[in-house]
Amino acid sequence: MTRRLFLTLALLGVAAAPPANRPQPGMVRVRLDTSAGPIVLALDAKRAPRTTANFLAYVDDGRLDDTLFYRATRGKANPRTGFIQGGIGTDAKRILPSFPFESTTQTGIHHLDATVSMARGASPDSAGGNFVLTVGPAPAMDARAPALGYAAFGHVVDGMAVVKRILALPTGGGMDEFKGQMILRPVTIVRAVRLDGVARPTGGPKVWLLLKGIR
């Protein structure tokens, strides 16, 4: 049936778009198994190679396993839009060395609906093991002089219903720009799994696992 439909579209001169959650050239998929359900990301290794390589290092090392989605930022005009933030938080035992910042002007990847982007501090090269998933467009996160913006590097291809459920969770606490945005019952990222290509662990010591039994 699918083959027949594809041939029909081809004969009509209509391009059949490939299914979103399938291997695509230049993209690497990662599945986040969370306590709220699975989320599949497609990372753009062609246009954002450094940012993608950083994220995959966290995945391949298991550094995102047993971490959290801990922040939900909702739009004031439309609380159904915004972003959720997750990753290693402030766990210094999991952090990898910094890497060069790839802005939206360099990559051409903008903060649209279902975008995955790196969270960071004041320094553009401070992104590491924390990331955000957008619900609805977030053009304010793009580079606009003099603001450098954030490094978008892929998009959600499956599980946006899960992302939206996390965004709607009750929040509170926090300080400064995080005030009122901390998820009261954070969602666990049970594990992160690379779906395409071969895993390339960094080989660095997994200190967070060595200390897990005595924390």
GIJO-V691575 format. One record per residue. N is the residue number from 0. RES is the residue in one letter. SS is DSSP state (~ for helix, > for strand, _ for the rest). PHI is phi in radians with two decimals (NA if undefined). D_FIRST is the distance of its C-alpha to the first C-alpha in whole Angstrom. Layout:
N;RES;SS;PHI;D_FIRST / N;RES;SS;PHI;D_FIRST
This chain:
0;M;_;NA;0 / 1;T;~;-1.12;4 / 2;R;~;-1.09;5 / 3;R;~;-1.09;5 / 4;L;~;-1.12;6 / 5;F;~;-1.08;9 / 6;L;~;-1.13;10 / 7;T;~;-1.09;11 / 8;L;~;-1.11;12 / 9;A;~;-1.12;14 / 10;L;~;-1.14;15 / 11;L;_;-1.44;17 / 12;G;_;1.41;18 / 13;V;_;-1.77;17 / 14;A;_;-1.36;17 / 15;A;_;-1.53;14 / 16;A;_;-1.24;16 / 17;P;_;-1.18;15 / 18;P;_;-0.96;15 / 19;A;_;-1.10;19 / 20;N;_;-1.62;19 / 21;R;_;-2.41;19 / 22;P;_;-0.98;21 / 23;Q;_;-2.34;22 / 24;P;_;-0.98;25 / 25;G;_;1.41;29 / 26;M;>;-2.02;27 / 27;V;>;-2.18;28 / 28;R;>;-1.58;27 / 29;V;>;-2.31;29 / 30;R;>;-1.80;29 / 31;L;>;-1.76;31 / 32;D;>;-1.53;32 / 33;T;>;-2.00;34 / 34;S;_;-1.20;36 / 35;A;_;-1.78;34 / 36;G;>;2.25;30 / 37;P;>;-1.39;28 / 38;I;>;-2.29;28 / 39;V;>;-1.94;26 / 40;L;>;-1.89;28 / 41;A;>;-2.00;27 / 42;L;>;-1.69;30 / 43;D;>;-1.55;31 / 44;A;_;-1.24;33 / 45;K;_;-1.41;33 / 46;R;_;-1.59;35 / 47;A;_;-2.26;37 / 48;P;~;-1.11;37 / 49;R;~;-1.27;41 / 50;T;~;-1.17;39 / 51;T;~;-1.11;36 / 52;A;~;-1.07;38 / 53;N;~;-1.08;41 / 54;F;~;-1.10;38 / 55;L;~;-1.14;36 / 56;A;~;-1.10;40 / 57;Y;~;-1.11;40 / 58;V;~;-1.16;37 / 59;D;~;-1.15;38 / 60;D;~;-1.43;41 / 61;G;_;1.38;40 / 62;R;_;-1.27;42 / 63;L;_;-1.63;40 / 64;D;_;-1.20;40 / 65;D;_;1.07;41 / 66;T;>;-1.90;42 / 67;L;>;-2.40;41 / 68;F;>;-1.58;40 / 69;Y;>;-2.06;43 / 70;R;>;-2.37;43 / 71;A;>;-2.31;42 / 72;T;>;-1.90;43 / 73;R;>;-1.83;42 / 74;G;_;-1.19;42 / 75;K;_;-1.21;46 / 76;A;_;-1.30;44 / 77;N;_;-2.45;41 / 78;P;_;-1.16;41 / 79;R;_;-1.46;37 / 80;T;_;-1.97;37 / 81;G;>;2.46;39 / 82;F;>;-2.72;38 / 83;I;>;-1.99;38 / 84;Q;>;-2.17;40 / 85;G;>;-2.60;40 / 86;G;>;2.23;41 / 87;I;_;-1.41;45 / 88;G;_;1.09;47 / 89;T;_;-1.85;50 / 90;D;_;-1.30;50 / 91;A;~;-1.12;52 / 92;K;~;-1.22;51 / 93;R;~;-1.74;48 / 94;I;_;-1.29;48 / 95;L;_;-1.83;48 / 96;P;_;-1.01;49 / 97;S;_;-1.17;49 / 98;F;_;-2.50;47 / 99;P;_;-1.13;47 / 100;F;_;-1.21;46 / 101;E;_;-2.01;43 / 102;S;_;-1.39;43 / 103;T;~;-1.15;40 / 104;T;~;-1.24;42 / 105;Q;~;-1.39;42 / 106;T;~;-1.59;38 / 107;G;_;1.34;37 / 108;I;_;-1.67;35 / 109;H;_;-1.77;36 / 110;H;_;-1.48;36 / 111;L;_;-1.73;33 / 112;D;_;-1.07;31 / 113;A;_;1.18;30 / 114;T;>;-1.52;32 / 115;V;>;-1.81;34 / 116;S;>;-2.50;37 / 117;M;>;-1.50;41 / 118;A;_;-1.36;43 / 119;R;_;-2.74;47 / 120;G;_;-1.60;50 / 121;A;_;-1.13;53 / 122;S;_;-1.38;52 / 123;P;~;-1.10;49 / 124;D;~;-1.62;49 / 125;S;~;-1.64;49 / 126;A;_;-1.16;46 / 127;G;_;-2.70;45 / 128;G;_;-1.88;43 / 129;N;>;-2.16;42 / 130;F;>;-2.56;40 / 131;V;>;-2.24;38 / 132;L;>;-2.15;35 / 133;T;>;-1.55;35 / 134;V;>;-2.13;34 / 135;G;_;1.56;34 / 136;P;_;-1.10;35 / 137;A;_;-2.34;38 / 138;P;~;-1.06;40 / 139;A;~;-1.16;43 / 140;M;~;-1.53;42 / 141;D;_;-1.33;42 / 142;A;_;-1.25;45 / 143;R;>;-2.51;47 / 144;A;_;-0.87;51 / 145;P;_;-1.55;53 / 146;A;>;-1.27;50 / 147;L;_;-1.48;48 / 148;G;_;1.26;45 / 149;Y;_;-2.21;43 / 150;A;_;-1.63;41 / 151;A;>;-1.33;37 / 152;F;>;-2.57;35 / 153;G;>;2.91;31 / 154;H;>;-2.69;29 / 155;V;>;-1.38;27 / 156;V;>;-1.91;24 / 157;D;>;-2.77;23 / 158;G;_;1.72;26 / 159;M;~;-1.12;27 / 160;A;~;-1.10;28 / 161;V;~;-1.18;30 / 162;V;~;-1.02;32 / 163;K;~;-1.17;33 / 164;R;~;-1.14;34 / 165;I;~;-1.14;36 / 166;L;~;-1.03;37 / 167;A;_;-1.49;38 / 168;L;_;-1.16;41 / 169;P;_;-1.06;44 / 170;T;>;-2.27;46 / 171;G;>;3.09;50 / 172;G;_;1.07;53 / 173;G;_;1.40;53 / 174;M;_;-2.35;55 / 175;D;~;0.93;55 / 176;E;~;-1.22;52 / 177;F;~;-1.59;50 / 178;K;_;-1.01;52 / 179;G;_;1.35;50 / 180;Q;_;-1.97;47 / 181;M;>;-1.43;47 / 182;I;>;-1.16;45 / 183;L;>;-1.15;47 / 184;R;>;-2.15;45 / 185;P;>;-0.97;43 / 186;V;>;-1.62;39 / 187;T;>;-1.39;39 / 188;I;>;-1.56;37 / 189;V;>;-1.09;37 / 190;R;>;-2.83;36 / 191;A;>;-2.09;34 / 192;V;>;-2.21;32 / 193;R;>;-1.29;31 / 194;L;_;-1.76;27 / 195;D;_;-2.16;27 / 196;G;_;1.35;30 / 197;V;_;-1.85;33 / 198;A;_;-1.09;35 / 199;R;_;-2.27;39 / 200;P;_;-1.04;41 / 201;T;_;-1.26;44 / 202;G;_;1.46;46 / 203;G;_;-1.25;49 / 204;P;_;-1.14;50 / 205;K;_;-1.66;49 / 206;V;~;-1.06;52 / 207;W;~;-1.11;50 / 208;L;~;-1.40;49 / 209;L;~;-1.11;52 / 210;L;_;-1.66;54 / 211;K;~;-1.02;51 / 212;G;~;-1.34;54 / 213;I;~;-2.10;57 / 214;R;_;-1.27;56
